[in-house]
Amino acid sequence: MSYVVENYNILAYFIIFFITIVEGEIVAISAGILVALGVLSAPIAFIALFCGGLIKSFLGYFIGTFLYRRFNHNRFFQYIERKVLGIMPNFEAKPFWSIFASKFLMVNHIVIIFAGYKKIEFKKYIQAEILSTILWAVSLLTLGYFFSYAAFRISDRLSEFLLIIVLFIVGFFVLEKILSLLYNAFEYFLHDNKRPN
C-alpha cells in the first residue's frame, strides 16, 4: 500500500481532501500513519485535511440554511432541533464554543448543519470552524503518527501492525464516545445550574 501511495502522492492528497468532506477521523488518523511511514508529507497532509474540513463546514452551513428555508415548520426538523439542544443546551447562548467543541464529538455533522439552520452569525461560525479544524487536523495527524510509531514498537510484522492500528482506532472511537457523553453531562450540569430556582 505504501508503494502505491508513494507513487501516487498527489492522488493520495486529493483522496484525503475529498474523503475528509464526508468522514474525517479515520482519514486523518490514516494520514498520520502514512506520515510516520515516510510516505506522505505532514504539512501537505495537514493542508488537505484542513481544506476538506473547511469545505465540509461551508457545505454543512449552507445545507442548514437551505433546510430552514424549505422545511422550518417540518416536525422532523423540530425533533432534530430538540435533539441537538438536548446534547448542547447552550448552543444558542454560546454558539462559538458549541460549534468548536462539536468538532471533537460525534455530533459534528449535525451541529454544522444545525448552525446554518439556526442562522448562527456566519462570521462567528467560520471562526469557530477554522480554529477547531486546525486543532482537529493537527491532533488527529499526531495521533495517527504515534499510533503507527507505537504499533511498530510492538511488532514489525504487517498483520500484527495492522491489527494494532485497528485496535488503536477502535479505542479512539470509544474514547470519542465517552468524551461526547461527558460533554453532554457537563452541558446539562452547566445549563441546570444557570436556571433560576
C-alpha positions as CSV (number, residue, x, y, z in Angstrom):
1,M,0.0,0.0,0.0
2,S,2.8,2.4,0.9
3,Y,4.3,1.7,-2.6
4,V,1.1,2.8,-4.3
5,V,0.8,5.9,-2.1
6,E,4.4,6.9,-2.7
7,N,4.0,6.7,-6.5
8,Y,0.6,8.5,-6.5
9,N,1.3,11.2,-3.8
10,I,-0.9,13.8,-5.4
11,L,-3.8,11.4,-5.8
12,A,-3.4,10.4,-2.1
13,Y,-3.7,14.1,-1.0
14,F,-6.8,14.5,-3.2
15,I,-8.3,11.4,-1.7
16,I,-7.6,12.7,1.8
17,F,-9.2,16.0,0.8
18,F,-12.4,14.5,-0.7
19,I,-13.0,11.9,2.0
20,T,-12.5,14.4,4.8
21,I,-15.5,16.2,3.4
22,V,-17.6,13.2,4.3
23,E,-15.7,11.5,7.2
24,G,-12.6,12.9,8.6
25,E,-11.4,11.0,11.7
26,I,-10.3,7.7,10.1
27,V,-8.8,9.6,7.1
28,A,-6.8,12.0,9.4
29,I,-5.5,9.1,11.6
30,S,-4.6,7.1,8.5
31,A,-2.8,10.2,7.1
32,G,-0.8,10.4,10.3
33,I,0.1,6.7,10.0
34,L,1.3,7.3,6.4
35,V,3.3,10.4,7.5
36,A,5.0,8.2,10.2
37,L,5.8,5.6,7.5
38,G,7.5,8.4,5.5
39,V,5.0,8.1,2.6
40,L,3.2,11.4,3.0
41,S,4.4,14.9,3.9
42,A,2.9,16.1,7.2
43,P,2.4,19.8,6.0
44,I,0.7,18.8,2.8
45,A,-1.5,16.1,4.6
46,F,-2.4,18.9,7.1
47,I,-3.4,21.2,4.2
48,A,-5.5,18.5,2.6
49,L,-7.3,17.7,5.9
50,F,-7.8,21.4,6.7
51,C,-9.2,22.3,3.3
52,G,-11.5,19.2,3.3
53,G,-12.7,20.1,6.8
54,L,-13.5,23.7,5.8
55,I,-15.4,22.6,2.6
56,K,-17.4,20.3,4.9
57,S,-18.1,23.3,7.2
58,F,-19.3,25.5,4.3
59,L,-21.4,22.8,2.8
60,G,-23.0,21.9,6.2
61,Y,-23.8,25.5,7.0
62,F,-25.4,26.2,3.6
63,I,-27.3,22.9,3.7
64,G,-28.7,24.0,7.1
65,T,-29.8,27.4,5.7
66,F,-31.5,25.7,2.7
67,L,-33.3,23.3,5.1
68,Y,-34.5,26.2,7.2
69,R,-35.9,28.0,4.1
70,R,-37.7,24.9,2.9
71,F,-38.6,22.9,6.0
72,N,-38.5,25.1,9.1
73,H,-42.0,24.0,10.1
74,N,-41.5,20.3,9.5
75,R,-41.9,18.1,12.5
76,F,-38.8,16.1,11.7
77,F,-36.6,19.2,11.9
78,Q,-38.3,20.3,15.1
79,Y,-37.4,16.9,16.5
80,I,-33.8,17.3,15.3
81,E,-33.7,20.7,16.9
82,R,-34.8,19.3,20.3
83,K,-32.2,16.6,20.0
84,V,-29.3,19.0,19.3
85,L,-30.4,21.3,22.0
86,G,-30.6,18.3,24.3
87,I,-27.0,17.4,23.6
88,M,-25.8,21.1,23.6
89,P,-28.3,23.1,25.6
90,N,-26.0,26.2,25.5
91,F,-25.9,26.2,21.7
92,E,-27.9,29.3,21.2
93,A,-26.3,31.2,24.1
94,K,-22.8,30.2,23.2
95,P,-22.7,29.1,19.6
96,F,-18.9,29.6,19.1
97,W,-18.0,27.2,21.9
98,S,-20.7,24.7,20.9
99,I,-19.5,24.6,17.3
100,F,-15.9,24.5,18.4
101,A,-16.5,21.6,20.8
102,S,-18.6,19.6,18.3
103,K,-15.6,19.2,16.0
104,F,-14.2,16.7,18.6
105,L,-17.5,14.9,19.2
106,M,-19.6,12.5,17.2
107,V,-22.3,15.1,16.6
108,N,-20.2,17.4,14.4
109,H,-22.1,16.7,11.1
110,I,-25.4,17.5,12.7
111,V,-24.1,20.6,14.5
112,I,-22.7,22.3,11.4
113,I,-26.0,21.8,9.6
114,F,-27.9,22.9,12.6
115,A,-25.7,26.1,12.8
116,G,-26.9,27.0,9.3
117,Y,-30.5,26.0,10.2
118,K,-30.4,28.3,13.3
119,K,-28.8,31.1,11.2
120,I,-25.9,31.5,13.5
121,E,-23.8,34.5,12.5
122,F,-21.6,33.2,9.7
123,K,-18.5,35.1,10.8
124,K,-18.7,33.6,14.3
125,Y,-19.5,30.2,12.8
126,I,-16.5,30.2,10.4
127,Q,-14.1,31.5,13.1
128,A,-15.1,28.6,15.3
129,E,-14.7,26.1,12.4
130,I,-11.3,27.4,11.3
131,L,-9.9,27.3,14.8
132,S,-11.4,23.9,15.6
133,T,-10.4,22.4,12.2
134,I,-6.7,23.5,12.7
135,L,-6.6,21.9,16.2
136,W,-8.6,18.8,15.0
137,A,-6.3,18.2,12.0
138,V,-3.1,18.6,14.0
139,S,-4.4,16.4,16.8
140,L,-5.5,13.5,14.6
141,L,-2.4,13.6,12.4
142,T,-0.3,13.5,15.5
143,L,-2.4,10.7,17.0
144,G,-2.1,8.6,13.8
145,Y,1.7,9.3,13.8
146,F,2.0,8.0,17.3
147,F,-0.4,5.1,16.7
148,S,1.9,4.0,13.9
149,Y,5.1,4.5,16.0
150,A,3.7,2.5,18.9
151,A,2.5,-0.3,16.6
152,F,5.9,-0.6,15.1
153,R,7.5,-0.7,18.6
154,I,5.2,-3.6,19.5
155,S,5.5,-5.5,16.2
156,D,7.1,-5.1,12.8
157,R,5.0,-7.9,11.2
158,L,2.5,-6.4,8.8
159,S,-0.5,-8.4,10.1
160,E,0.2,-7.6,13.7
161,F,0.9,-4.0,12.9
162,L,-2.5,-3.6,11.1
163,L,-4.3,-5.4,14.0
164,I,-2.7,-3.0,16.5
165,I,-3.7,0.0,14.3
166,V,-7.3,-1.2,14.1
167,L,-7.4,-1.7,17.9
168,F,-6.0,1.9,18.4
169,I,-8.6,3.3,16.0
170,V,-11.5,1.4,17.7
171,G,-10.1,2.7,21.1
172,F,-10.1,6.2,19.7
173,F,-13.8,6.0,18.7
174,V,-14.7,4.5,22.1
175,L,-12.8,7.4,23.8
176,E,-14.6,9.9,21.5
177,K,-18.0,8.4,22.5
178,I,-17.0,8.7,26.2
179,L,-16.0,12.3,25.7
180,S,-19.3,13.0,23.9
181,L,-21.2,11.6,26.9
182,L,-19.0,13.6,29.4
183,Y,-19.5,16.8,27.4
184,N,-23.3,16.2,27.3
185,A,-23.3,15.7,31.1
186,F,-21.2,18.9,31.5
187,E,-23.6,20.9,29.3
188,Y,-26.6,19.7,31.3
189,F,-24.9,20.5,34.6
190,L,-23.9,24.0,33.4
191,H,-27.3,24.6,31.9
192,D,-29.2,23.4,35.0
193,N,-27.1,25.5,37.4
194,K,-27.9,28.7,35.4
195,R,-31.7,28.1,35.7
196,P,-33.4,30.4,38.3
197,N,-34.8,28.5,41.3
